[in-house]
Structure formats: structure tokens, C-alpha cells
């Protein structure tokens, strides 16, 4: 799959999974930069859920204006490197301001 860009949202098959990871066919937002996406055969992504989250930043961010069929939240702690072969249809994209919030929240979790 070519042309996967940072901030885009795709359907992804996250099975198999163990423990508390997000499983199944679900949307993900691409975190990795375009050069990495073009050459590595993998992408770094965060899982998206339609289940309202009880906690906000830095663990979840509600998506606004991403053209998703229902209210959605990015699970910031659910970061995975996945093969591009797991990606399906493109669903939309996250704007630059929300991408900045996602990356800042991830940095907050790991520092």
C-alpha cells in the first residue's frame, strides 16, 4: 500500500492481540512520518474507539472533524507498529492541531 500519510485514519485488523490491547477490525490514526510509512512496510498507529472514554488527555482524545461515522476517541496509550498489510480502507484524517495534541500527550505519557 503506497501513499499512507501521517494523520490519516484507516481501518486496521489488530488481531491477534493479548492482554489489554485493542483487538479486532477498528480504525487507527497513523502517527509515523510519511518517509517512514513509504519505506518501512509498517506504520506506527494509535487505536480509535467509539466507546466514550472516562479519562481525557493524556490517555484519550476525542476526535473532532475527522469524518468518522460516530463520535470517536483516540486511545493514546494504545500505540502499535503494524504491517501496512493490516490496513484497509482510508476513513479520514486528523487535522494538524489534533495531531499535535496526540503527540504531546504521548510524550507526556512516556516522560
C-alpha positions, 0 to 999 in steps of 0.5 A: 500500500503506497501513499499512507500519510501521517494523520490519516485514519484507516481501518486496521485488523489488530488481531491477534492481540493479548492482554489489554490491547485493542483487538479486532477490525477498528480504525487507527490514526497513523502517527509515523512520518510519511518517509517512514510509512513509504519505506518501512512496510509498517506504520506506527498507529494509535487505536480509535474507539467509539466507546466514550472514554472516562479519562481525557488527555493524556490517555484519550482524545476525542476526535473532532472533524475527522469524518468518522461515522460516530463520535470517536476517541483516540486511545493514546496509550494504545500505540502499535507498529503494524504491517501496512498489510493490516490496513484497509480502507482510508476513513479520514484524517486528523487535522494538524492541531489534533495531531499535535495534541496526540503527540504531546500527550504521548510524550507526556505519557512516556516522560 
